[in-house]
Amino acid sequence: MTQIRINKFLSESGITSRRKSEELVLQGRVTVNGKVISDLAFKVDSDKDKVFLDGEKISPKKHLYFLLNKPKGLVTTTNDEKNRKTVVDLIQTKEKIFPVGRLDYDTTGAIILTNDGDFSNLLTHPKHNVPRIYEVKIDRPLLEEDKEKFLHGVFIKGLKGKFKQVIFPLKNNRKYVSVTAVEGRNHFVKNMFGALGYTVLSLNRKSFAGIEADIPIGQYRVLRKEEISGVIENYGQ
Ligand code: URA
């Protein structure tokens, strides 16, 4: 008999994170053996209890973790209202997986896909300061003074944003810059450069949480055990 807390059972079923699972319980959407559960301390016997969410049976799944080197021309959602191809379409699995965070349609590089909501939350929550390293091509040479502005912070949509590190020139060319960001606001890198009057011509995420896109564009691999435990050790509380 394996007893696990109701929120852990839900998150291990790939529904959502443990924290959001608690909300589902409190909303009265979860039943165990036909009875609505409202006690967050409730433990499920995963061998025999029948758990339903909104009337649909759920059961814990094995967690899956993939690293994709995203090509251009894909969206990072699970389905797209315009019917464009998504990053999920590239991964061969029958399990329901989703991308961790987002990359723009025209951005290439490292993106993780998983069915583990807690792992995804760990990587995307701003309080964990997870580093994302981008190689950026801009429309004109970067000025030294603008590098300093990026490091001290510039305002995008009224909120200050910073790069943790700015390295340039790359390839002996001041239009090629490597930046490290620790936040994932939408279009963050493009908006940071835009705030100082630069246009981003291409954007490639070299690594996410220290995990490098070390495979050819368009290909994916399974994350190694030590990469998963490294993320949990480095960014878990
Ligand atoms: N910042 C952007 O502007 N776009 C991305 O795809 C990722 C970070």
py3Dmol code that shows the C-alpha trace and the ligand (Angstrom):
import py3Dmol

protein = """\
ATOM      1  CA  MET A   1       0.000   0.000   0.000  1.00  0.00           C
ATOM      2  CA  THR A   2       1.430   3.391  -1.000  1.00  0.00           C
ATOM      3  CA  GLN A   3      -0.058   6.370   0.826  1.00  0.00           C
ATOM      4  CA  ILE A   4       0.544   9.783  -0.691  1.00  0.00           C
ATOM      5  CA  ARG A   5      -0.882  13.226  -0.015  1.00  0.00           C
ATOM      6  CA  ILE A   6      -3.727  14.163  -2.362  1.00  0.00           C
ATOM      7  CA  ASN A   7      -1.859  17.149  -3.854  1.00  0.00           C
ATOM      8  CA  LYS A   8       1.226  14.999  -4.572  1.00  0.00           C
ATOM      9  CA  PHE A   9      -0.993  12.366  -6.193  1.00  0.00           C
ATOM     10  CA  LEU A  10      -2.523  15.018  -8.460  1.00  0.00           C
ATOM     11  CA  SER A  11       0.810  16.565  -9.422  1.00  0.00           C
ATOM     12  CA  GLU A  12       2.313  13.133 -10.096  1.00  0.00           C
ATOM     13  CA  SER A  13      -0.577  12.475 -12.436  1.00  0.00           C
ATOM     14  CA  GLY A  14       0.743  15.331 -14.574  1.00  0.00           C
ATOM     15  CA  ILE A  15      -2.287  17.531 -13.842  1.00  0.00           C
ATOM     16  CA  THR A  16      -0.476  20.551 -12.446  1.00  0.00           C
ATOM     17  CA  SER A  17       1.963  21.511  -9.661  1.00  0.00           C
ATOM     18  CA  ARG A  18       1.441  20.482  -6.034  1.00  0.00           C
ATOM     19  CA  ARG A  19       0.518  24.033  -5.071  1.00  0.00           C
ATOM     20  CA  LYS A  20      -2.090  24.363  -7.837  1.00  0.00           C
ATOM     21  CA  SER A  21      -3.380  20.863  -7.029  1.00  0.00           C
ATOM     22  CA  GLU A  22      -4.278  22.114  -3.560  1.00  0.00           C
ATOM     23  CA  GLU A  23      -6.485  24.760  -5.186  1.00  0.00           C
ATOM     24  CA  LEU A  24      -8.294  22.045  -7.181  1.00  0.00           C
ATOM     25  CA  VAL A  25      -8.988  20.160  -3.943  1.00  0.00           C
ATOM     26  CA  LEU A  26     -10.250  23.303  -2.204  1.00  0.00           C
ATOM     27  CA  GLN A  27     -12.498  24.027  -5.186  1.00  0.00           C
ATOM     28  CA  GLY A  28     -14.206  20.658  -4.548  1.00  0.00           C
ATOM     29  CA  ARG A  29     -13.216  19.250  -7.942  1.00  0.00           C
ATOM     30  CA  VAL A  30     -11.522  16.112  -6.652  1.00  0.00           C
ATOM     31  CA  THR A  31     -13.259  12.937  -5.491  1.00  0.00           C
ATOM     32  CA  VAL A  32     -11.769   9.795  -3.960  1.00  0.00           C
ATOM     33  CA  ASN A  33     -13.940   6.675  -4.169  1.00  0.00           C
ATOM     34  CA  GLY A  34     -16.916   8.850  -5.025  1.00  0.00           C
ATOM     35  CA  LYS A  35     -16.564  11.371  -2.164  1.00  0.00           C
ATOM     36  CA  VAL A  36     -15.491  15.001  -2.594  1.00  0.00           C
ATOM     37  CA  ILE A  37     -12.235  15.626  -0.716  1.00  0.00           C
ATOM     38  CA  SER A  38     -11.634  19.005   0.895  1.00  0.00           C
ATOM     39  CA  ASP A  39      -8.940  18.093   3.445  1.00  0.00           C
ATOM     40  CA  LEU A  40      -5.491  18.895   2.024  1.00  0.00           C
ATOM     41  CA  ALA A  41      -3.921  16.419   4.451  1.00  0.00           C
ATOM     42  CA  PHE A  42      -5.965  13.561   2.923  1.00  0.00           C
ATOM     43  CA  LYS A  43      -3.810  10.611   1.870  1.00  0.00           C
ATOM     44  CA  VAL A  44      -4.569   8.458  -1.134  1.00  0.00           C
ATOM     45  CA  ASP A  45      -3.798   4.760  -1.319  1.00  0.00           C
ATOM     46  CA  SER A  46      -2.429   4.814  -4.845  1.00  0.00           C
ATOM     47  CA  ASP A  47      -2.887   1.031  -5.228  1.00  0.00           C
ATOM     48  CA  LYS A  48      -6.626   0.933  -4.734  1.00  0.00           C
ATOM     49  CA  ASP A  49      -8.265   4.356  -4.348  1.00  0.00           C
ATOM     50  CA  LYS A  50     -10.143   5.737  -7.328  1.00  0.00           C
ATOM     51  CA  VAL A  51      -9.374   9.413  -7.807  1.00  0.00           C
ATOM     52  CA  PHE A  52     -11.359  11.635 -10.177  1.00  0.00           C
ATOM     53  CA  LEU A  53     -10.814  15.267 -11.213  1.00  0.00           C
ATOM     54  CA  ASP A  54     -13.878  16.956 -12.713  1.00  0.00           C
ATOM     55  CA  GLY A  55     -15.336  13.483 -13.225  1.00  0.00           C
ATOM     56  CA  GLU A  56     -12.308  12.110 -15.056  1.00  0.00           C
ATOM     57  CA  LYS A  57     -10.197   9.280 -13.602  1.00  0.00           C
ATOM     58  CA  ILE A  58      -6.553  10.127 -13.002  1.00  0.00           C
ATOM     59  CA  SER A  59      -3.526   8.084 -12.008  1.00  0.00           C
ATOM     60  CA  PRO A  60       0.130   8.883 -11.288  1.00  0.00           C
ATOM     61  CA  LYS A  61       2.476   8.817 -14.234  1.00  0.00           C
ATOM     62  CA  LYS A  62       6.156   8.344 -14.649  1.00  0.00           C
ATOM     63  CA  HIS A  63       7.845  11.691 -15.007  1.00  0.00           C
ATOM     64  CA  LEU A  64       9.444  12.474 -18.340  1.00  0.00           C
ATOM     65  CA  TYR A  65      12.031  15.173 -19.073  1.00  0.00           C
ATOM     66  CA  PHE A  66      13.276  16.160 -22.528  1.00  0.00           C
ATOM     67  CA  LEU A  67      15.659  18.800 -23.806  1.00  0.00           C
ATOM     68  CA  LEU A  68      14.856  20.118 -27.292  1.00  0.00           C
ATOM     69  CA  ASN A  69      17.058  22.367 -29.376  1.00  0.00           C
ATOM     70  CA  LYS A  70      14.146  24.349 -30.783  1.00  0.00           C
ATOM     71  CA  PRO A  71      14.210  25.382 -34.446  1.00  0.00           C
ATOM     72  CA  LYS A  72      12.519  28.551 -35.710  1.00  0.00           C
ATOM     73  CA  GLY A  73       8.886  28.336 -36.772  1.00  0.00           C
ATOM     74  CA  LEU A  74       7.381  26.501 -33.792  1.00  0.00           C
ATOM     75  CA  VAL A  75       5.288  27.781 -30.911  1.00  0.00           C
ATOM     76  CA  THR A  76       6.019  26.754 -27.329  1.00  0.00           C
ATOM     77  CA  THR A  77       2.465  25.938 -26.295  1.00  0.00           C
ATOM     78  CA  THR A  78       0.759  22.556 -26.213  1.00  0.00           C
ATOM     79  CA  ASN A  79      -1.700  23.608 -28.918  1.00  0.00           C
ATOM     80  CA  ASP A  80      -2.018  26.695 -31.034  1.00  0.00           C
ATOM     81  CA  GLU A  81      -5.230  28.488 -31.953  1.00  0.00           C
ATOM     82  CA  LYS A  82      -3.758  29.243 -35.402  1.00  0.00           C
ATOM     83  CA  ASN A  83      -2.893  25.556 -35.832  1.00  0.00           C
ATOM     84  CA  ARG A  84       0.834  26.218 -36.044  1.00  0.00           C
ATOM     85  CA  LYS A  85       3.230  23.403 -35.224  1.00  0.00           C
ATOM     86  CA  THR A  86       4.256  23.268 -31.567  1.00  0.00           C
ATOM     87  CA  VAL A  87       7.440  22.068 -29.846  1.00  0.00           C
ATOM     88  CA  VAL A  88       5.425  19.170 -28.399  1.00  0.00           C
ATOM     89  CA  ASP A  89       4.842  17.848 -31.958  1.00  0.00           C
ATOM     90  CA  LEU A  90       8.574  17.137 -32.294  1.00  0.00           C
ATOM     91  CA  ILE A  91       8.778  14.798 -29.284  1.00  0.00           C
ATOM     92  CA  GLN A  92       7.780  11.186 -29.748  1.00  0.00           C
ATOM     93  CA  THR A  93       5.833  10.227 -26.663  1.00  0.00           C
ATOM     94  CA  LYS A  94       2.274   9.208 -25.908  1.00  0.00           C
ATOM     95  CA  GLU A  95       2.386  11.049 -22.578  1.00  0.00           C
ATOM     96  CA  LYS A  96       1.010  14.567 -22.218  1.00  0.00           C
ATOM     97  CA  ILE A  97       4.027  16.822 -21.878  1.00  0.00           C
ATOM     98  CA  PHE A  98       4.361  20.612 -21.944  1.00  0.00           C
ATOM     99  CA  PRO A  99       7.186  23.106 -22.471  1.00  0.00           C
ATOM    100  CA  VAL A 100       8.806  24.731 -19.427  1.00  0.00           C
ATOM    101  CA  GLY A 101       8.463  28.480 -19.991  1.00  0.00           C
ATOM    102  CA  ARG A 102       8.433  29.876 -23.485  1.00  0.00           C
ATOM    103  CA  LEU A 103      10.553  30.855 -26.448  1.00  0.00           C
ATOM    104  CA  ASP A 104       9.299  33.049 -29.290  1.00  0.00           C
ATOM    105  CA  TYR A 105       8.300  31.573 -32.661  1.00  0.00           C
ATOM    106  CA  ASP A 106      11.543  32.806 -34.222  1.00  0.00           C
ATOM    107  CA  THR A 107      13.834  31.968 -31.263  1.00  0.00           C
ATOM    108  CA  THR A 108      16.010  28.859 -31.374  1.00  0.00           C
ATOM    109  CA  GLY A 109      17.692  26.871 -28.618  1.00  0.00           C
ATOM    110  CA  ALA A 110      17.297  25.068 -25.319  1.00  0.00           C
ATOM    111  CA  ILE A 111      13.796  24.273 -24.123  1.00  0.00           C
ATOM    112  CA  ILE A 112      12.782  21.603 -21.619  1.00  0.00           C
ATOM    113  CA  LEU A 113       9.561  19.599 -21.968  1.00  0.00           C
ATOM    114  CA  THR A 114       8.131  17.534 -19.147  1.00  0.00           C
ATOM    115  CA  ASN A 115       4.963  16.262 -17.465  1.00  0.00           C
ATOM    116  CA  ASP A 116       6.309  17.265 -14.024  1.00  0.00           C
ATOM    117  CA  GLY A 117       4.513  20.435 -12.897  1.00  0.00           C
ATOM    118  CA  ASP A 118       6.673  20.906  -9.784  1.00  0.00           C
ATOM    119  CA  PHE A 119       9.872  20.722 -11.819  1.00  0.00           C
ATOM    120  CA  SER A 120       8.452  23.240 -14.270  1.00  0.00           C
ATOM    121  CA  ASN A 121       7.477  25.613 -11.462  1.00  0.00           C
ATOM    122  CA  LEU A 122      10.925  25.361  -9.950  1.00  0.00           C
ATOM    123  CA  LEU A 123      12.500  26.442 -13.215  1.00  0.00           C
ATOM    124  CA  THR A 124      10.090  29.241 -14.061  1.00  0.00           C
ATOM    125  CA  HIS A 125       9.361  30.874 -10.696  1.00  0.00           C
ATOM    126  CA  PRO A 126      11.165  34.254 -10.619  1.00  0.00           C
ATOM    127  CA  LYS A 127      12.326  33.745  -7.011  1.00  0.00           C
ATOM    128  CA  HIS A 128      14.684  30.955  -8.086  1.00  0.00           C
ATOM    129  CA  ASN A 129      16.780  33.159 -10.403  1.00  0.00           C
ATOM    130  CA  VAL A 130      17.343  30.377 -12.906  1.00  0.00           C
ATOM    131  CA  PRO A 131      19.915  31.524 -15.507  1.00  0.00           C
ATOM    132  CA  ARG A 132      19.105  31.574 -19.213  1.00  0.00           C
ATOM    133  CA  ILE A 133      22.032  32.281 -21.540  1.00  0.00           C
ATOM    134  CA  TYR A 134      21.179  33.766 -24.943  1.00  0.00           C
ATOM    135  CA  GLU A 135      23.299  34.525 -27.961  1.00  0.00           C
ATOM    136  CA  VAL A 136      21.849  37.612 -29.574  1.00  0.00           C
ATOM    137  CA  LYS A 137      22.457  39.256 -32.953  1.00  0.00           C
ATOM    138  CA  ILE A 138      21.491  42.923 -33.015  1.00  0.00           C
ATOM    139  CA  ASP A 139      21.178  45.478 -35.813  1.00  0.00           C
ATOM    140  CA  ARG A 140      24.126  47.694 -34.800  1.00  0.00           C
ATOM    141  CA  PRO A 141      27.262  47.371 -32.669  1.00  0.00           C
ATOM    142  CA  LEU A 142      26.614  47.365 -28.917  1.00  0.00           C
ATOM    143  CA  LEU A 143      28.000  50.384 -27.069  1.00  0.00           C
ATOM    144  CA  GLU A 144      30.054  49.803 -23.903  1.00  0.00           C
ATOM    145  CA  GLU A 145      27.827  52.280 -21.994  1.00  0.00           C
ATOM    146  CA  ASP A 146      24.742  50.236 -22.937  1.00  0.00           C
ATOM    147  CA  LYS A 147      26.344  47.091 -21.551  1.00  0.00           C
ATOM    148  CA  GLU A 148      26.597  48.954 -18.219  1.00  0.00           C
ATOM    149  CA  LYS A 149      22.956  50.035 -18.476  1.00  0.00           C
ATOM    150  CA  PHE A 150      21.880  46.421 -19.026  1.00  0.00           C
ATOM    151  CA  LEU A 151      23.807  45.341 -15.932  1.00  0.00           C
ATOM    152  CA  HIS A 152      22.344  48.108 -13.767  1.00  0.00           C
ATOM    153  CA  GLY A 153      18.816  47.768 -15.110  1.00  0.00           C
ATOM    154  CA  VAL A 154      16.624  49.349 -17.775  1.00  0.00           C
ATOM    155  CA  PHE A 155      12.877  49.834 -17.710  1.00  0.00           C
ATOM    156  CA  ILE A 156      10.634  47.683 -19.849  1.00  0.00           C
ATOM    157  CA  LYS A 157       6.911  48.360 -19.595  1.00  0.00           C
ATOM    158  CA  GLY A 158       7.483  50.225 -16.334  1.00  0.00           C
ATOM    159  CA  LEU A 159       9.351  47.376 -14.639  1.00  0.00           C
ATOM    160  CA  LYS A 160      13.102  47.238 -14.208  1.00  0.00           C
ATOM    161  CA  GLY A 161      14.909  44.406 -15.943  1.00  0.00           C
ATOM    162  CA  LYS A 162      18.595  43.452 -15.796  1.00  0.00           C
ATOM    163  CA  PHE A 163      21.013  41.123 -17.422  1.00  0.00           C
ATOM    164  CA  LYS A 164      23.249  39.311 -14.958  1.00  0.00           C
ATOM    165  CA  GLN A 165      26.074  39.078 -17.450  1.00  0.00           C
ATOM    166  CA  VAL A 166      26.794  40.649 -20.846  1.00  0.00           C
ATOM    167  CA  ILE A 167      29.673  39.355 -22.954  1.00  0.00           C
ATOM    168  CA  PHE A 168      30.655  40.980 -26.229  1.00  0.00           C
ATOM    169  CA  PRO A 169      31.962  41.059 -28.857  1.00  0.00           C
ATOM    170  CA  LEU A 170      31.380  37.462 -29.888  1.00  0.00           C
ATOM    171  CA  LYS A 171      32.993  36.326 -33.168  1.00  0.00           C
ATOM    172  CA  ASN A 172      34.971  39.614 -33.071  1.00  0.00           C
ATOM    173  CA  ASN A 173      31.758  41.420 -33.941  1.00  0.00           C
ATOM    174  CA  ARG A 174      30.047  43.884 -31.586  1.00  0.00           C
ATOM    175  CA  LYS A 175      26.658  42.992 -33.064  1.00  0.00           C
ATOM    176  CA  TYR A 176      26.939  39.543 -31.442  1.00  0.00           C
ATOM    177  CA  VAL A 177      26.324  39.523 -27.697  1.00  0.00           C
ATOM    178  CA  SER A 178      25.899  36.847 -25.038  1.00  0.00           C
ATOM    179  CA  VAL A 179      23.513  37.781 -22.234  1.00  0.00           C
ATOM    180  CA  THR A 180      22.464  35.965 -19.088  1.00  0.00           C
ATOM    181  CA  ALA A 181      18.926  36.643 -17.861  1.00  0.00           C
ATOM    182  CA  VAL A 182      17.396  35.320 -14.654  1.00  0.00           C
ATOM    183  CA  GLU A 183      13.813  36.113 -15.485  1.00  0.00           C
ATOM    184  CA  GLY A 184      11.416  34.840 -18.088  1.00  0.00           C
ATOM    185  CA  ARG A 185       9.049  37.696 -18.854  1.00  0.00           C
ATOM    186  CA  ASN A 186       7.654  37.376 -22.392  1.00  0.00           C
ATOM    187  CA  HIS A 187      10.020  38.786 -25.059  1.00  0.00           C
ATOM    188  CA  PHE A 188      12.384  39.794 -22.248  1.00  0.00           C
ATOM    189  CA  VAL A 189      15.605  39.866 -24.278  1.00  0.00           C
ATOM    190  CA  LYS A 190      14.027  41.612 -27.287  1.00  0.00           C
ATOM    191  CA  ASN A 191      12.390  44.171 -25.013  1.00  0.00           C
ATOM    192  CA  MET A 192      15.624  44.800 -23.075  1.00  0.00           C
ATOM    193  CA  PHE A 193      17.496  45.570 -26.293  1.00  0.00           C
ATOM    194  CA  GLY A 194      14.469  47.442 -27.648  1.00  0.00           C
ATOM    195  CA  ALA A 195      14.515  49.700 -24.566  1.00  0.00           C
ATOM    196  CA  LEU A 196      17.940  50.999 -25.666  1.00  0.00           C
ATOM    197  CA  GLY A 197      17.004  51.296 -29.339  1.00  0.00           C
ATOM    198  CA  TYR A 198      18.462  48.044 -30.682  1.00  0.00           C
ATOM    199  CA  THR A 199      16.577  45.510 -32.785  1.00  0.00           C
ATOM    200  CA  VAL A 200      17.200  41.825 -32.149  1.00  0.00           C
ATOM    201  CA  LEU A 201      17.773  40.089 -35.482  1.00  0.00           C
ATOM    202  CA  SER A 202      18.235  36.587 -34.104  1.00  0.00           C
ATOM    203  CA  LEU A 203      18.046  34.951 -30.716  1.00  0.00           C
ATOM    204  CA  ASN A 204      19.372  31.580 -29.641  1.00  0.00           C
ATOM    205  CA  ARG A 205      19.140  30.183 -26.096  1.00  0.00           C
ATOM    206  CA  LYS A 206      22.433  28.422 -25.471  1.00  0.00           C
ATOM    207  CA  SER A 207      21.468  27.058 -22.046  1.00  0.00           C
ATOM    208  CA  PHE A 208      18.711  26.987 -19.483  1.00  0.00           C
ATOM    209  CA  ALA A 209      19.465  26.298 -15.790  1.00  0.00           C
ATOM    210  CA  GLY A 210      22.983  25.315 -16.830  1.00  0.00           C
ATOM    211  CA  ILE A 211      21.657  22.676 -19.252  1.00  0.00           C
ATOM    212  CA  GLU A 212      23.178  23.316 -22.654  1.00  0.00           C
ATOM    213  CA  ALA A 213      21.527  22.808 -26.017  1.00  0.00           C
ATOM    214  CA  ASP A 214      24.266  20.334 -26.947  1.00  0.00           C
ATOM    215  CA  ILE A 215      22.342  18.627 -29.754  1.00  0.00           C
ATOM    216  CA  PRO A 216      21.674  19.764 -33.337  1.00  0.00           C
ATOM    217  CA  ILE A 217      18.791  22.182 -33.980  1.00  0.00           C
ATOM    218  CA  GLY A 218      15.491  20.313 -34.273  1.00  0.00           C
ATOM    219  CA  GLN A 219      16.701  17.345 -32.229  1.00  0.00           C
ATOM    220  CA  TYR A 220      15.970  16.345 -28.650  1.00  0.00           C
ATOM    221  CA  ARG A 221      17.267  14.063 -25.953  1.00  0.00           C
ATOM    222  CA  VAL A 222      16.145  12.773 -22.575  1.00  0.00           C
ATOM    223  CA  LEU A 223      17.538  14.750 -19.625  1.00  0.00           C
ATOM    224  CA  ARG A 224      20.152  12.859 -17.634  1.00  0.00           C
ATOM    225  CA  LYS A 225      19.358  11.921 -14.015  1.00  0.00           C
ATOM    226  CA  GLU A 226      22.149  14.160 -12.733  1.00  0.00           C
ATOM    227  CA  GLU A 227      20.784  17.130 -14.721  1.00  0.00           C
ATOM    228  CA  ILE A 228      17.380  16.695 -13.069  1.00  0.00           C
ATOM    229  CA  SER A 229      18.819  16.276  -9.572  1.00  0.00           C
ATOM    230  CA  GLY A 230      21.207  19.198 -10.218  1.00  0.00           C
ATOM    231  CA  VAL A 231      18.266  21.492 -10.970  1.00  0.00           C
ATOM    232  CA  ILE A 232      16.442  20.379  -7.812  1.00  0.00           C
ATOM    233  CA  GLU A 233      19.592  20.824  -5.678  1.00  0.00           C
ATOM    234  CA  ASN A 234      20.456  24.225  -7.142  1.00  0.00           C
ATOM    235  CA  TYR A 235      17.031  25.802  -7.303  1.00  0.00           C
ATOM    236  CA  GLY A 236      14.740  23.836  -4.952  1.00  0.00           C
ATOM    237  CA  GLN A 237      14.213  25.309  -1.528  1.00  0.00           C
TER     238      GLN A 237
END
"""
ligand_1 = """\
8
URA
N 13.454 36.741 -24.759
C 12.847 37.021 -25.936
O 12.705 38.180 -26.298
N 12.403 36.011 -26.680
C 12.579 34.704 -26.350
O 12.165 33.815 -27.093
C 13.212 34.418 -25.133
C 13.636 35.462 -24.349
"""
view = py3Dmol.view(width=600, height=400)
view.addModel(protein, "pdb")
view.setStyle({"model": 0}, {"cartoon": {"style": "trace"}})
view.addModel(ligand_1, "xyz")
view.setStyle({"model": 1}, {"stick": {}})
view.zoomTo()
view.show()
